[in-house]
């Protein structure tokens, strides 16, 4: 991956993170900053996986790569939401 690909993956990662959050049903307890971080990580990992599967360098828009990135972002936001949903985050809530 070249520097231009890395920079574009990080910029696109912000969009991917927001799209990944939008495809999840219900309300997530993850802030926008964490959503962007998860999206950037998903964009980088998705680009790597798309290259491994041979769909990273296609003509036109790389729909397969976008789909991989959005799915990874959705999974990442869901995992982070589940991790932050403990009582440590809301100590005033007693069950």
C-alpha positions in Angstrom: 0.0 0.0 0.0 1.4 3.4 -1.0 1.2 6.6 1.0 -1.6 7.9 -1.2 -3.6 4.8 -0.6 -2.9 5.1 3.2 -4.1 8.7 3.3 -7.2 8.0 1.2 -8.0 5.0 3.4 -7.8 7.1 6.5 -10.0 9.9 5.0 -12.5 7.3 3.6 -12.3 5.6 7.0 -14.2 8.5 8.5 -17.1 8.0 6.0 -16.9 4.2 6.4 -17.2 4.5 10.2 -20.3 6.6 9.9 -21.8 4.2 7.3 -21.0 1.3 9.5 -22.8 2.9 12.4 -25.8 3.6 10.2 -26.3 0.0 9.1 -26.5 -1.1 12.7 -30.1 -1.3 14.2 -30.9 0.6 17.4 -28.9 3.1 19.3 -25.2 2.7 19.9 -23.4 4.1 23.0 -20.3 4.9 21.0 -19.2 8.5 20.5 -18.5 10.1 17.1 -14.7 10.1 17.7 -14.6 6.4 18.4 -16.8 5.8 15.4 -14.3 7.6 13.2 -11.4 5.7 14.8 -13.1 2.4 14.2 -14.0 3.4 10.6 -10.3 4.3 9.9 -9.2 1.0 11.2 -11.9 -0.8 9.2 -10.9 1.1 6.1 -7.2 0.0 6.5 -8.1 -3.6 7.3 -10.7 -3.7 4.5 -8.2 -2.4 2.0 -5.8 -5.1 3.0 -8.4 -7.8 2.9 -9.6 -6.6 -0.5 -6.0 -6.8 -1.8 -5.6 -10.3 -0.4 -8.9 -11.5 -2.1 -7.9 -9.8 -5.3 -10.7 -7.2 -5.5 -8.6 -4.2 -4.3 -7.5 -3.0 -7.7 -10.4 -3.0 -10.0 -11.5 -0.4 -12.6 -13.9 2.3 -11.5 -15.4 2.3 -8.0 -14.3 -0.6 -5.8 -17.7 -1.7 -4.5 -16.4 -4.9 -3.1 -13.7 -3.1 -1.1 -16.3 -0.6 0.2 -18.6 -3.4 1.2 -15.8 -5.1 3.1 -14.9 -1.9 4.9 -18.5 -1.0 5.8 -19.1 -4.5 7.2 -15.9 -4.3 9.2 -16.8 -0.9 10.5 -20.3 -2.1 11.6 -18.8 -5.1 13.4 -16.2 -2.8 15.0 -18.8 -0.3 16.2 -21.0 -3.2 17.5 -18.1 -4.7 19.4 -17.1 -1.4 20.9 -20.7 -0.7 21.9 -20.9 -4.1 23.6 -17.6 -3.5 25.4 -18.7 0.0 26.6 -22.1 -1.2 27.7 -20.8 -2.4 31.1 -21.5 -0.9 34.5 -18.0 0.6 34.6 -19.2 3.2 32.1 -22.4 4.1 34.0 -21.6 3.5 37.7 -24.9 5.2 38.8 -27.0 2.5 37.1 -27.6 -0.5 39.5 -29.2 -3.7 38.3 
